[in-house]
Amino acid sequence: NIKTQEAKKKQAIVKYALRKGKSKASRMYGVNLSCVKRWCKQYDGTWQSLLSKSHRPHSHPNQHTK
């Protein structure tokens, strides 16, 4: 699955960042430093924590009522 592959790649980047530093990891893997920082904050030790989340809003102020 493509999502699990992306999450495992992010996990490798985060592990490298924790060992060598975030800026060095961003340069090594060619990823934005802000992304590496966000992934490090999001990481809890499992690759499942790095799966991409939905951007769909839960509500909208102009939505119709049921």
All heavy atoms as a GROMACS GRO file, in nm:
protein
  540
    1ASN      N    1   0.084  -0.118   0.000
    1ASN     CA    2   0.000   0.000   0.000
    1ASN      C    3   0.089   0.124   0.000
    1ASN      O    4   0.188   0.131   0.072
    1ASN     CB    5  -0.091  -0.004   0.123
    1ASN     CG    6  -0.202   0.097   0.117
    1ASN    OD1    7  -0.202   0.183   0.031
    1ASN    ND2    8  -0.294   0.085   0.209
    2ILE      N    9   0.052   0.223  -0.080
    2ILE     CA   10   0.133   0.344  -0.095
    2ILE      C   11   0.137   0.426   0.034
    2ILE      O   12   0.240   0.486   0.068
    2ILE     CB   13   0.085   0.430  -0.214
    2ILE    CG1   14   0.184   0.540  -0.248
    2ILE    CG2   15  -0.052   0.488  -0.191
    2ILE    CD1   16   0.306   0.491  -0.319
    3LYS      N   17   0.027   0.427   0.110
    3LYS     CA   18   0.024   0.506   0.234
    3LYS      C   19   0.119   0.448   0.338
    3LYS      O   20   0.186   0.521   0.410
    3LYS     CB   21  -0.118   0.512   0.290
    3LYS     CG   22  -0.210   0.598   0.209
    3LYS     CD   23  -0.344   0.613   0.274
    3LYS     CE   24  -0.433   0.703   0.192
    3LYS     NZ   25  -0.560   0.732   0.260
    4THR      N   26   0.126   0.315   0.347
    4THR     CA   27   0.216   0.254   0.444
    4THR      C   28   0.362   0.275   0.402
    4THR      O   29   0.448   0.295   0.488
    4THR     CB   30   0.188   0.104   0.461
    4THR    OG1   31   0.199   0.040   0.335
    4THR    CG2   32   0.050   0.081   0.517
    5GLN      N   33   0.388   0.273   0.272
    5GLN     CA   34   0.524   0.299   0.225
    5GLN      C   35   0.568   0.441   0.259
    5GLN      O   36   0.681   0.463   0.303
    5GLN     CB   37   0.534   0.277   0.075
    5GLN     CG   38   0.529   0.131   0.034
    5GLN     CD   39   0.531   0.113  -0.116
    5GLN    OE1   40   0.521   0.210  -0.192
    5GLN    NE2   41   0.542  -0.011  -0.160
    6GLU      N   42   0.477   0.537   0.240
    6GLU     CA   43   0.508   0.676   0.274
    6GLU      C   44   0.532   0.691   0.424
    6GLU      O   45   0.625   0.762   0.467
    6GLU     CB   46   0.395   0.768   0.231
    6GLU     CG   47   0.385   0.790   0.083
    6GLU     CD   48   0.268   0.880   0.044
    6GLU    OE1   49   0.203   0.936   0.135
    6GLU    OE2   50   0.242   0.892  -0.076
    7ALA      N   51   0.449   0.626   0.505
    7ALA     CA   52   0.464   0.636   0.651
    7ALA      C   53   0.596   0.573   0.696
    7ALA      O   54   0.663   0.625   0.785
    7ALA     CB   55   0.347   0.568   0.720
    8LYS      N   56   0.636   0.462   0.634
    8LYS     CA   57   0.762   0.398   0.672
    8LYS      C   58   0.882   0.481   0.627
    8LYS      O   59   0.985   0.484   0.695
    8LYS     CB   60   0.768   0.257   0.616
    8LYS     CG   61   0.673   0.164   0.690
    8LYS     CD   62   0.680   0.023   0.643
    8LYS     CE   63   0.583  -0.064   0.724
    8LYS     NZ   64   0.591  -0.204   0.688
    9LYS      N   65   0.870   0.552   0.514
    9LYS     CA   66   0.976   0.642   0.472
    9LYS      C   67   0.988   0.759   0.570
    9LYS      O   68   1.099   0.798   0.608
    9LYS     CB   69   0.949   0.695   0.330
    9LYS     CG   70   1.059   0.785   0.280
    9LYS     CD   71   1.032   0.836   0.141
    9LYS     CE   72   1.144   0.930   0.099
    9LYS     NZ   73   1.117   0.995  -0.028
   10LYS      N   74   0.873   0.812   0.612
   10LYS     CA   75   0.874   0.919   0.712
   10LYS      C   76   0.938   0.871   0.842
   10LYS      O   77   1.012   0.944   0.906
   10LYS     CB   78   0.732   0.968   0.740
   10LYS     CG   79   0.669   1.047   0.628
   10LYS     CD   80   0.526   1.084   0.664
   10LYS     CE   81   0.452   1.149   0.552
   10LYS     NZ   82   0.312   1.181   0.588
   11GLN      N   83   0.910   0.745   0.879
   11GLN     CA   84   0.968   0.689   1.001
   11GLN      C   85   1.120   0.683   0.990
   11GLN      O   86   1.190   0.716   1.085
   11GLN     CB   87   0.912   0.550   1.027
   11GLN     CG   88   0.963   0.489   1.155
   11GLN     CD   89   0.916   0.346   1.175
   11GLN    OE1   90   0.891   0.274   1.078
   11GLN    NE2   91   0.904   0.304   1.298
   12ALA      N   92   1.171   0.643   0.874
   12ALA     CA   93   1.315   0.639   0.854
   12ALA      C   94   1.376   0.778   0.865
   12ALA      O   95   1.482   0.796   0.927
   12ALA     CB   96   1.347   0.578   0.718
   13ILE      N   97   1.306   0.878   0.810
   13ILE     CA   98   1.355   1.016   0.817
   13ILE      C   99   1.355   1.065   0.962
   13ILE      O  100   1.451   1.128   1.008
   13ILE     CB  101   1.270   1.108   0.727
   13ILE    CG1  102   1.287   1.069   0.581
   13ILE    CG2  103   1.305   1.254   0.748
   13ILE    CD1  104   1.190   1.136   0.486
   14VAL      N  105   1.249   1.033   1.036
   14VAL     CA  106   1.239   1.076   1.176
   14VAL      C  107   1.347   1.010   1.260
   14VAL      O  108   1.411   1.076   1.343
   14VAL     CB  109   1.098   1.046   1.232
   14VAL    CG1  110   1.094   1.064   1.382
   14VAL    CG2  111   0.996   1.136   1.167
   15LYS      N  112   1.370   0.882   1.240
   15LYS     CA  113   1.474   0.813   1.316
   15LYS      C  114   1.612   0.872   1.288
   15LYS      O  115   1.693   0.890   1.379
   15LYS     CB  116   1.473   0.663   1.285
   15LYS     CG  117   1.360   0.589   1.352
   15LYS     CD  118   1.371   0.441   1.326
   15LYS     CE  119   1.265   0.364   1.402
   15LYS     NZ  120   1.278   0.218   1.381
   16TYR      N  121   1.637   0.906   1.161
   16TYR     CA  122   1.764   0.970   1.126
   16TYR      C  123   1.773   1.108   1.190
   16TYR      O  124   1.878   1.148   1.241
   16TYR     CB  125   1.776   0.981   0.974
   16TYR     CG  126   1.910   1.032   0.927
   16TYR    CD1  127   2.018   0.945   0.912
   16TYR    CD2  128   1.931   1.166   0.899
   16TYR    CE1  129   2.141   0.990   0.870
   16TYR    CE2  130   2.054   1.213   0.857
   16TYR     CZ  131   2.159   1.124   0.842
   16TYR     OH  132   2.281   1.170   0.802
   17ALA      N  133   1.660   1.180   1.190
   17ALA     CA  134   1.658   1.314   1.249
   17ALA      C  135   1.683   1.309   1.398
   17ALA      O  136   1.750   1.397   1.454
   17ALA     CB  137   1.524   1.381   1.220
   18LEU      N  138   1.631   1.208   1.466
   18LEU     CA  139   1.653   1.197   1.610
   18LEU      C  140   1.799   1.164   1.642
   18LEU      O  141   1.850   1.202   1.746
   18LEU     CB  142   1.560   1.092   1.669
   18LEU     CG  143   1.410   1.126   1.663
   18LEU    CD1  144   1.327   1.010   1.713
   18LEU    CD2  145   1.380   1.252   1.743
   19ARG      N  146   1.866   1.092   1.551
   19ARG     CA  147   2.006   1.058   1.573
   19ARG      C  148   2.100   1.171   1.534
   19ARG      O  149   2.191   1.206   1.609
   19ARG     CB  150   2.044   0.932   1.493
   19ARG     CG  151   2.006   0.804   1.562
   19ARG     CD  152   2.060   0.683   1.488
   19ARG     NE  153   1.974   0.658   1.371
   19ARG     CZ  154   2.017   0.650   1.245
   19ARG    NH1  155   2.143   0.663   1.217
   19ARG    NH2  156   1.933   0.629   1.147
   20LYS      N  157   2.080   1.227   1.413
   20LYS     CA  158   2.178   1.322   1.357
   20LYS      C  159   2.134   1.467   1.358
   20LYS      O  160   2.216   1.555   1.335
   20LYS     CB  161   2.208   1.283   1.211
   20LYS     CG  162   2.260   1.144   1.192
   20LYS     CD  163   2.404   1.133   1.231
   20LYS     CE  164   2.457   0.995   1.200
   20LYS     NZ  165   2.599   0.984   1.220
   21GLY      N  166   2.004   1.492   1.377
   21GLY     CA  167   1.955   1.630   1.375
   21GLY      C  168   1.855   1.650   1.263
   21GLY      O  169   1.864   1.586   1.157
   22LYS      N  170   1.761   1.739   1.286
   22LYS     CA  171   1.651   1.760   1.192
   22LYS      C  172   1.698   1.826   1.062
   22LYS      O  173   1.656   1.787   0.953
   22LYS     CB  174   1.541   1.843   1.257
   22LYS     CG  175   1.473   1.768   1.369
   22LYS     CD  176   1.371   1.855   1.440
   22LYS     CE  177   1.312   1.777   1.555
   22LYS     NZ  178   1.309   1.851   1.677
   23SER      N  179   1.784   1.926   1.073
   23SER     CA  180   1.828   1.995   0.952
   23SER      C  181   1.914   1.905   0.864
   23SER      O  182   1.904   1.908   0.741
   23SER     CB  183   1.903   2.124   0.986
   23SER     OG  184   2.016   2.094   1.064
   24LYS      N  185   1.995   1.820   0.928
   24LYS     CA  186   2.077   1.727   0.851
   24LYS      C  187   1.989   1.623   0.781
   24LYS      O  188   2.014   1.585   0.666
   24LYS     CB  189   2.177   1.658   0.943
   24LYS     CG  190   2.287   1.588   0.871
   24LYS     CD  191   2.399   1.549   0.966
   24LYS     CE  192   2.514   1.490   0.889
   24LYS     NZ  193   2.626   1.455   0.975
   25ALA      N  194   1.882   1.579   0.848
   25ALA     CA  195   1.790   1.482   0.788
   25ALA      C  196   1.715   1.544   0.671
   25ALA      O  197   1.694   1.478   0.568
   25ALA     CB  198   1.691   1.433   0.893
   26SER      N  199   1.676   1.670   0.685
   26SER     CA  200   1.603   1.734   0.576
   26SER      C  201   1.692   1.751   0.453
   26SER      O  202   1.646   1.734   0.340
   26SER     CB  203   1.547   1.870   0.620
   26SER     OG  204   1.650   1.962   0.640
   27ARG      N  205   1.820   1.781   0.474
   27ARG     CA  206   1.913   1.792   0.362
   27ARG      C  207   1.941   1.656   0.299
   27ARG      O  208   1.947   1.643   0.177
   27ARG     CB  209   2.044   1.856   0.407
   27ARG     CG  210   2.038   2.006   0.407
   27ARG     CD  211   2.172   2.068   0.441
   27ARG     NE  212   2.169   2.102   0.584
   27ARG     CZ  213   2.258   2.060   0.674
   27ARG    NH1  214   2.357   1.982   0.638
   27ARG    NH2  215   2.248   2.095   0.800
   28MET      N  216   1.958   1.554   0.383
   28MET     CA  217   1.991   1.420   0.333
   28MET      C  218   1.879   1.362   0.248
   28MET      O  219   1.904   1.303   0.143
   28MET     CB  220   2.018   1.330   0.453
   28MET     CG  221   2.027   1.185   0.422
   28MET     SD  222   2.194   1.130   0.434
   28MET     CE  223   2.172   0.957   0.408
   29TYR      N  224   1.754   1.378   0.293
   29TYR     CA  225   1.641   1.318   0.224
   29TYR      C  226   1.571   1.412   0.127
   29TYR      O  227   1.477   1.372   0.059
   29TYR     CB  228   1.539   1.264   0.326
   29TYR     CG  229   1.586   1.140   0.396
   29TYR    CD1  230   1.652   1.146   0.518
   29TYR    CD2  231   1.566   1.014   0.340
   29TYR    CE1  232   1.696   1.031   0.582
   29TYR    CE2  233   1.609   0.899   0.403
   29TYR     CZ  234   1.674   0.908   0.524
   29TYR     OH  235   1.717   0.794   0.587
   30GLY      N  236   1.610   1.540   0.123
   30GLY     CA  237   1.550   1.635   0.032
   30GLY      C  238   1.407   1.672   0.067
   30GLY      O  239   1.321   1.682  -0.020
   31VAL      N  240   1.381   1.688   0.198
   31VAL     CA  241   1.248   1.720   0.248
   31VAL      C  242   1.256   1.853   0.322
   31VAL      O  243   1.361   1.888   0.377
   31VAL     CB  244   1.199   1.608   0.344
   31VAL    CG1  245   1.059   1.634   0.391
   31VAL    CG2  246   1.207   1.474   0.277
   32ASN      N  247   1.146   1.928   0.323
   32ASN     CA  248   1.143   2.055   0.397
   32ASN      C  249   1.170   2.032   0.545
   32ASN      O  250   1.124   1.934   0.603
   32ASN     CB  251   1.007   2.123   0.384
   32ASN     CG  252   0.989   2.189   0.250
   32ASN    OD1  253   1.086   2.224   0.184
   32ASN    ND2  254   0.865   2.205   0.211
   33LEU      N  255   1.241   2.125   0.606
   33LEU     CA  256   1.271   2.118   0.748
   33LEU      C  257   1.143   2.123   0.831
   33LEU      O  258   1.130   2.054   0.931
   33LEU     CB  259   1.365   2.232   0.788
   33LEU     CG  260   1.407   2.240   0.934
   33LEU    CD1  261   1.480   2.113   0.975
   33LEU    CD2  262   1.495   2.361   0.957
   34SER      N  263   1.045   2.204   0.787
   34SER     CA  264   0.919   2.213   0.861
   34SER      C  265   0.845   2.080   0.862
   34SER      O  266   0.781   2.044   0.961
   34SER     CB  267   0.831   2.324   0.803
   34SER     OG  268   0.803   2.298   0.668
   35CYS      N  269   0.854   2.004   0.752
   35CYS     CA  270   0.791   1.871   0.747
   35CYS      C  271   0.858   1.777   0.845
   35CYS      O  272   0.791   1.701   0.916
   35CYS     CB  273   0.798   1.814   0.607
   35CYS     SG  274   0.696   1.898   0.488
   36VAL      N  275   0.990   1.780   0.850
   36VAL     CA  276   1.064   1.693   0.942
   36VAL      C  277   1.028   1.726   1.086
   36VAL      O  278   1.005   1.637   1.168
   36VAL     CB  279   1.216   1.703   0.919
   36VAL    CG1  280   1.293   1.622   1.020
   36VAL    CG2  281   1.252   1.660   0.777
   37LYS      N  282   1.019   1.855   1.118
   37LYS     CA  283   0.981   1.896   1.253
   37LYS      C  284   0.841   1.848   1.289
   37LYS      O  285   0.817   1.800   1.400
   37LYS     CB  286   0.988   2.048   1.267
   37LYS     CG  287   1.129   2.103   1.270
   37LYS     CD  288   1.127   2.254   1.279
   37LYS     CE  289   1.265   2.312   1.281
   37LYS     NZ  290   1.264   2.459   1.286
   38ARG      N  291   0.747   1.861   1.194
   38ARG     CA  292   0.608   1.818   1.217
   38ARG      C  293   0.602   1.667   1.238
   38ARG      O  294   0.533   1.618   1.328
   38ARG     CB  295   0.522   1.859   1.099
   38ARG     CG  296   0.375   1.830   1.119
   38ARG     CD  297   0.285   1.881   1.008
   38ARG     NE  298   0.348   1.964   0.908
   38ARG     CZ  299   0.364   1.927   0.778
   38ARG    NH1  300   0.320   1.812   0.736
   38ARG    NH2  301   0.421   2.008   0.692
   39TRP      N  302   0.676   1.590   1.157
   39TRP     CA  303   0.676   1.445   1.170
   39TRP      C  304   0.738   1.402   1.301
   39TRP      O  305   0.692   1.307   1.364
   39TRP     CB  306   0.749   1.380   1.054
   39TRP     CG  307   0.687   1.405   0.920
   39TRP    CD1  308   0.557   1.437   0.895
   39TRP    CD2  309   0.753   1.400   0.793
   39TRP    NE1  310   0.539   1.453   0.759
   39TRP    CE2  311   0.656   1.430   0.694
   39TRP    CE3  312   0.883   1.374   0.753
   39TRP    CZ2  313   0.688   1.434   0.558
   39TRP    CZ3  314   0.913   1.377   0.618
   39TRP    CH2  315   0.815   1.406   0.523
   40CYS      N  316   0.843   1.471   1.346
   40CYS     CA  317   0.907   1.437   1.474
   40CYS      C  318   0.810   1.461   1.589
   40CYS      O  319   0.807   1.384   1.686
   40CYS     CB  320   1.034   1.517   1.493
   40CYS     SG  321   1.171   1.462   1.390
   41LYS      N  322   0.732   1.569   1.582
   41LYS     CA  323   0.636   1.598   1.687
   41LYS      C  324   0.523   1.496   1.688
   41LYS      O  325   0.472   1.456   1.792
   41LYS     CB  326   0.578   1.739   1.667
   41LYS     CG  327   0.499   1.788   1.787
   41LYS     CD  328   0.416   1.911   1.762
   41LYS     CE  329   0.491   2.031   1.716
   41LYS     NZ  330   0.407   2.153   1.714
   42GLN      N  331   0.485   1.451   1.568
   42GLN     CA  332   0.374   1.358   1.550
   42GLN      C  333   0.412   1.213   1.584
   42GLN      O  334   0.327   1.133   1.620
   42GLN     CB  335   0.332   1.367   1.403
   42GLN     CG  336   0.208   1.298   1.360
   42GLN     CD  337   0.180   1.324   1.213
   42GLN    OE1  338   0.240   1.411   1.150
   42GLN    NE2  339   0.090   1.248   1.157
   43TYR      N  340   0.541   1.180   1.577
   43TYR     CA  341   0.590   1.043   1.591
   43TYR      C  342   0.580   0.994   1.736
   43TYR      O  343   0.625   1.062   1.828
   43TYR     CB  344   0.734   1.036   1.544
   43TYR     CG  345   0.794   0.899   1.539
   43TYR    CD1  346   0.742   0.802   1.456
   43TYR    CD2  347   0.905   0.868   1.616
   43TYR    CE1  348   0.798   0.675   1.450
   43TYR    CE2  349   0.962   0.743   1.610
   43TYR     CZ  350   0.908   0.647   1.526
   43TYR     OH  351   0.964   0.522   1.521
   44ASP      N  352   0.520   0.876   1.756
   44ASP     CA  353   0.509   0.819   1.891
   44ASP      C  354   0.581   0.684   1.904
   44ASP      O  355   0.560   0.613   2.000
   44ASP     CB  356   0.362   0.807   1.932
   44ASP     CG  357   0.285   0.704   1.850
   44ASP    OD1  358   0.342   0.647   1.755
   44ASP    OD2  359   0.168   0.680   1.882
   45GLY      N  360   0.662   0.649   1.805
   45GLY     CA  361   0.735   0.523   1.810
   45GLY      C  362   0.685   0.420   1.711
   45GLY      O  363   0.749   0.318   1.691
   46THR      N  364   0.570   0.444   1.649
   46THR     CA  365   0.515   0.351   1.551
   46THR      C  366   0.497   0.423   1.418
   46THR      O  367   0.473   0.545   1.415
   46THR     CB  368   0.378   0.296   1.595
   46THR    OG1  369   0.287   0.405   1.606
   46THR    CG2  370   0.388   0.224   1.727
   47TRP      N  371   0.508   0.349   1.309
   47TRP     CA  372   0.490   0.411   1.178
   47TRP      C  373   0.344   0.447   1.153
   47TRP      O  374   0.316   0.534   1.072
   47TRP     CB  375   0.544   0.321   1.066
   47TRP     CG  376   0.476   0.188   1.053
   47TRP    CD1  377   0.513   0.072   1.114
   47TRP    CD2  378   0.360   0.158   0.977
   47TRP    NE1  379   0.426  -0.028   1.079
   47TRP    CE2  380   0.331   0.021   0.994
   47TRP    CE3  381   0.276   0.233   0.896
   47TRP    CZ2  382   0.222  -0.040   0.935
   47TRP    CZ3  383   0.168   0.171   0.835
   47TRP    CH2  384   0.143   0.035   0.855
   48GLN      N  385   0.251   0.386   1.228
   48GLN     CA  386   0.110   0.420   1.211
   48GLN      C  387   0.080   0.565   1.250
   48GLN      O  388  -0.015   0.624   1.201
   48GLN     CB  389   0.020   0.325   1.292
   48GLN     CG  390   0.010   0.187   1.235
   48GLN     CD  391   0.118   0.092   1.285
   48GLN    OE1  392   0.210   0.135   1.353
   48GLN    NE2  393   0.106  -0.035   1.251
   49SER      N  394   0.160   0.620   1.340
   49SER     CA  395   0.137   0.758   1.382
   49SER      C  396   0.171   0.857   1.271
   49SER      O  397   0.130   0.973   1.278
   49SER     CB  398   0.220   0.790   1.506
   49SER     OG  399   0.359   0.781   1.477
   50LEU      N  400   0.245   0.812   1.169
   50LEU     CA  401   0.285   0.901   1.060
   50LEU      C  402   0.198   0.887   0.936
   50LEU      O  403   0.227   0.947   0.833
   50LEU     CB  404   0.432   0.873   1.023
   50LEU     CG  405   0.532   0.902   1.135
   50LEU    CD1  406   0.669   0.852   1.097
   50LEU    CD2  407   0.536   1.049   1.168
   51LEU      N  408   0.089   0.810   0.945
   51LEU     CA  409  -0.003   0.799   0.833
   51LEU      C  410  -0.069   0.934   0.808
   51LEU      O  411  -0.098   1.008   0.902
   51LEU     CB  412  -0.111   0.694   0.861
   51LEU     CG  413  -0.067   0.548   0.851
   51LEU    CD1  414  -0.177   0.457   0.906
   51LEU    CD2  415  -0.035   0.511   0.709
   52SER      N  416  -0.092   0.966   0.681
   52SER     CA  417  -0.152   1.095   0.649
   52SER      C  418  -0.298   1.097   0.690
   52SER      O  419  -0.371   1.001   0.672
   52SER     CB  420  -0.139   1.125   0.500
   52SER     OG  421  -0.198   1.023   0.425
   53LYS      N  422  -0.339   1.206   0.750
   53LYS     CA  423  -0.474   1.222   0.800
   53LYS      C  424  -0.560   1.294   0.695
   53LYS      O  425  -0.510   1.362   0.608
   53LYS     CB  426  -0.475   1.305   0.929
   53LYS     CG  427  -0.376   1.260   1.036
   53LYS     CD  428  -0.421   1.132   1.102
   53LYS     CE  429  -0.338   1.097   1.224
   53LYS     NZ  430  -0.206   1.052   1.200
   54SER      N  431  -0.690   1.281   0.708
   54SER     CA  432  -0.783   1.346   0.617
   54SER      C  433  -0.787   1.495   0.645
   54SER      O  434  -0.776   1.540   0.760
   54SER     CB  435  -0.922   1.287   0.635
   54SER     OG  436  -1.016   1.358   0.560
   55HIS      N  437  -0.805   1.574   0.540
   55HIS     CA  438  -0.817   1.719   0.554
   55HIS      C  439  -0.963   1.763   0.543
   55HIS      O  440  -0.990   1.882   0.535
   55HIS     CB  441  -0.734   1.789   0.446
   55HIS     CG  442  -0.588   1.767   0.461
   55HIS    ND1  443  -0.511   1.833   0.554
   55HIS    CD2  444  -0.503   1.682   0.398
   55HIS    CE1  445  -0.386   1.792   0.546
   55HIS    NE2  446  -0.378   1.700   0.452
   56ARG      N  447  -1.055   1.668   0.542
   56ARG     CA  448  -1.197   1.696   0.528
   56ARG      C  449  -1.247   1.765   0.654
   56ARG      O  450  -1.224   1.718   0.765
   56ARG     CB  451  -1.273   1.566   0.507
   56ARG     CG  452  -1.421   1.581   0.489
   56ARG     CD  453  -1.484   1.443   0.467
   56ARG     NE  454  -1.628   1.452   0.475
   56ARG     CZ  455  -1.698   1.434   0.586
   56ARG    NH1  456  -1.637   1.405   0.698
   56ARG    NH2  457  -1.829   1.444   0.585
   57PRO      N  458  -1.319   1.876   0.641
   57PRO     CA  459  -1.370   1.945   0.760
   57PRO      C  460  -1.485   1.868   0.825
   57PRO      O  461  -1.561   1.799   0.758
   57PRO     CB  462  -1.421   2.079   0.706
   57PRO     CG  463  -1.447   2.054   0.562
   57PRO     CD  464  -1.350   1.948   0.518
   58HIS      N  465  -1.497   1.878   0.955
   58HIS     CA  466  -1.604   1.811   1.028
   58HIS      C  467  -1.736   1.885   1.015
   58HIS      O  468  -1.843   1.827   1.024
   58HIS     CB  469  -1.568   1.796   1.176
   58HIS     CG  470  -1.453   1.705   1.198
   58HIS    ND1  471  -1.458   1.570   1.174
   58HIS    CD2  472  -1.326   1.730   1.240
   58HIS    CE1  473  -1.342   1.515   1.202
   58HIS    NE2  474  -1.260   1.611   1.242
   59SER      N  475  -1.728   2.015   0.999
   59SER     CA  476  -1.851   2.095   0.984
   59SER      C  477  -1.821   2.215   0.896
   59SER      O  478  -1.705   2.249   0.870
   59SER     CB  479  -1.901   2.141   1.120
   59SER     OG  480  -1.806   2.227   1.179
   60HIS      N  481  -1.928   2.280   0.851
   60HIS     CA  482  -1.916   2.398   0.769
   60HIS      C  483  -2.026   2.495   0.812
   60HIS      O  484  -2.141   2.453   0.832
   60HIS     CB  485  -1.932   2.361   0.621
   60HIS     CG  486  -1.898   2.472   0.528
   60HIS    ND1  487  -1.989   2.568   0.492
   60HIS    CD2  488  -1.782   2.506   0.467
   60HIS    CE1  489  -1.932   2.655   0.411
   60HIS    NE2  490  -1.807   2.619   0.393
   61PRO      N  491  -1.997   2.623   0.828
   61PRO     CA  492  -2.097   2.715   0.880
   61PRO      C  493  -2.220   2.732   0.789
   61PRO      O  494  -2.328   2.763   0.839
   61PRO     CB  495  -2.022   2.847   0.893
   61PRO     CG  496  -1.899   2.832   0.814
   61PRO     CD  497  -1.868   2.686   0.807
   62ASN      N  498  -2.207   2.709   0.659
   62ASN     CA  499  -2.320   2.729   0.568
   62ASN      C  500  -2.385   2.599   0.523
   62ASN      O  501  -2.461   2.600   0.426
   62ASN     CB  502  -2.274   2.807   0.445
   62ASN     CG  503  -2.224   2.946   0.480
   62ASN    OD1  504  -2.272   3.004   0.576
   62ASN    ND2  505  -2.128   2.996   0.406
   63GLN      N  506  -2.356   2.490   0.591
   63GLN     CA  507  -2.413   2.362   0.546
   63GLN      C  508  -2.562   2.355   0.576
   63GLN      O  509  -2.611   2.422   0.667
   63GLN     CB  510  -2.338   2.246   0.607
   63GLN     CG  511  -2.362   2.223   0.755
   63GLN     CD  512  -2.274   2.112   0.810
   63GLN    OE1  513  -2.188   2.062   0.742
   63GLN    NE2  514  -2.298   2.075   0.934
   64HIS      N  515  -2.630   2.272   0.500
   64HIS     CA  516  -2.776   2.256   0.519
   64HIS      C  517  -2.804   2.176   0.645
   64HIS      O  518  -2.729   2.087   0.683
   64HIS     CB  519  -2.836   2.183   0.399
   64HIS     CG  520  -2.829   2.261   0.273
   64HIS    ND1  521  -2.908   2.371   0.250
   64HIS    CD2  522  -2.752   2.246   0.163
   64HIS    CE1  523  -2.881   2.420   0.132
   64HIS    NE2  524  -2.786   2.347   0.076
   65THR      N  525  -2.915   2.205   0.709
   65THR     CA  526  -2.955   2.127   0.826
   65THR      C  527  -3.032   2.005   0.780
   65THR      O  528  -3.090   2.003   0.670
   65THR     CB  529  -3.044   2.210   0.920
   65THR    OG1  530  -3.156   2.257   0.845
   65THR    CG2  531  -2.969   2.329   0.976
   66LYS      N  532  -3.036   1.903   0.862
   66LYS     CA  533  -3.105   1.778   0.825
   66LYS      C  534  -3.254   1.792   0.838
   66LYS      O  535  -3.307   1.859   0.918
   66LYS     CB  536  -3.055   1.663   0.911
   66LYS     CG  537  -2.914   1.628   0.881
   66LYS     CD  538  -2.870   1.509   0.960
   66LYS     CE  539  -2.726   1.474   0.925
   66LYS     NZ  540  -2.675   1.362   0.999
   0.00000   0.00000   0.00000
